[in-house]
Amino acid sequence: MIARDALEAGLDSPALRQLAGETSPTLSSVGPLFDRALDELGFARATRAEAALILATAYARQILTGTIGAYDGARRIWRYAWNEDRDQRVAPFVHWASEFEEYRDADRRTECERGIMEAGQALVEGGGHGAA
């Protein structure tokens, strides 16, 4: 999913296309391929915490542009960027996605989406890395 998102965002390389085509990726099978994609695209390897924040920022940009819905984007950030480092810049997305799942009330869900949008704006404007 991440490789497909990167292609949709305009990045392209042979290894990235191969990654996007993987149907059942495992770290052992795609780890070296991912490293090759980074090399082909000219990206330095980030630490796990840096990579999570870069990914969260990219999803936040997609939320803000309407490319993905607020809840869907927050869920992706929660799933892919909320790791053992627990970067507090990512925490609002986890909070609002969790709240969205808990409540069925339309007004409360609208409030959650508004919170996700505000968190996205804060991350993109001040807290996230510049990579898209």
C-alpha positions in Angstrom: 0.0 0.0 0.0 2.8 2.4 0.8 4.6 1.8 -2.5 1.3 2.3 -4.4 0.7 5.5 -2.5 4.2 6.7 -3.4 3.6 6.0 -7.0 0.3 7.9 -6.9 2.2 10.8 -5.3 4.5 11.0 -8.3 7.5 9.0 -7.2 8.7 6.3 -9.6 11.5 3.8 -9.9 11.7 0.2 -11.1 12.1 -1.2 -7.5 9.2 1.0 -6.3 6.9 -0.4 -9.1 8.0 -3.9 -8.1 7.2 -3.2 -4.5 3.8 -1.9 -5.4 3.0 -5.1 -7.2 3.8 -7.3 -4.2 0.6 -9.0 -3.0 1.8 -10.6 0.3 4.9 -8.6 1.3 7.0 -9.6 4.3 10.0 -7.7 5.6 12.3 -10.5 4.6 11.0 -10.6 1.1 10.7 -6.8 0.4 13.3 -5.3 2.8 16.1 -5.4 0.3 13.7 -4.2 -2.5 12.7 -1.3 -0.4 16.3 -0.4 0.2 16.9 -0.5 -3.5 13.9 1.7 -4.2 15.3 4.3 -1.7 18.6 4.2 -3.5 17.0 4.5 -6.9 14.9 7.5 -5.7 17.9 9.2 -4.1 16.5 9.0 -0.5 18.8 8.6 2.5 17.7 5.9 4.8 15.8 7.3 7.8 15.6 5.9 11.3 12.3 4.1 12.1 11.1 7.2 14.0 12.0 9.6 11.2 10.4 7.3 8.6 7.2 7.1 10.7 7.0 10.9 10.9 7.7 11.3 7.2 4.9 8.9 6.4 2.5 10.6 8.8 3.3 14.0 7.2 2.6 12.6 3.8 -0.7 11.2 4.9 -1.6 14.5 6.6 -1.0 16.3 3.3 -3.3 13.8 1.6 -5.9 14.5 4.2 -5.6 18.2 3.8 -5.9 18.1 0.0 -8.8 15.7 0.2 -7.0 12.9 -1.6 -8.0 10.6 1.3 -10.7 11.1 3.8 -9.9 12.4 7.3 -10.7 9.2 9.2 -9.1 7.0 6.6 -5.9 9.1 6.7 -5.8 9.1 10.5 -6.3 5.3 10.5 -3.4 4.9 8.1 -1.2 7.2 10.3 -2.3 5.1 13.4 -1.5 1.9 11.7 1.7 2.7 9.9 3.3 5.6 11.9 2.3 5.0 15.6 5.1 2.8 16.7 7.1 2.2 19.9 8.6 5.7 19.7 5.1 7.2 20.3 5.9 10.5 18.6 3.5 13.0 20.2 3.0 14.8 16.9 1.2 11.6 15.7 -0.9 11.1 18.9 -3.8 13.4 17.8 -4.5 11.2 14.8 -4.6 8.1 17.0 -6.9 9.9 19.4 -9.4 11.2 16.8 -9.4 8.0 14.8 -10.2 6.1 18.0 -12.9 8.5 18.9 -14.4 8.3 15.4 -14.6 4.5 15.7 -16.2 4.6 19.1 -19.0 7.0 18.3 -21.8 6.6 15.7 -23.3 10.0 16.3 -22.8 12.1 13.1 -22.1 15.3 15.1 -19.4 13.6 17.1 -17.9 12.1 14.0 -17.8 15.6 12.3 -16.0 16.9 15.4 -13.5 14.0 15.0 -12.9 14.8 11.4 -12.4 18.5 12.3 -9.8 17.4 14.9 -8.0 15.2 12.3 -7.9 18.2 9.9 -6.5 20.4 12.6 -3.9 17.8 13.6 -2.9 17.5 9.9 -2.5 21.2 9.5 -0.3 21.4 12.7 1.8 18.5 11.5 2.3 19.8 8.0 3.0 23.4 9.1 5.2 22.8 12.0 6.0 19.4 13.2 6.6 17.1 10.2 9.5 16.4 7.9 9.4 18.0 4.4 9.1 14.7 2.4 5.9 14.1 0.6 
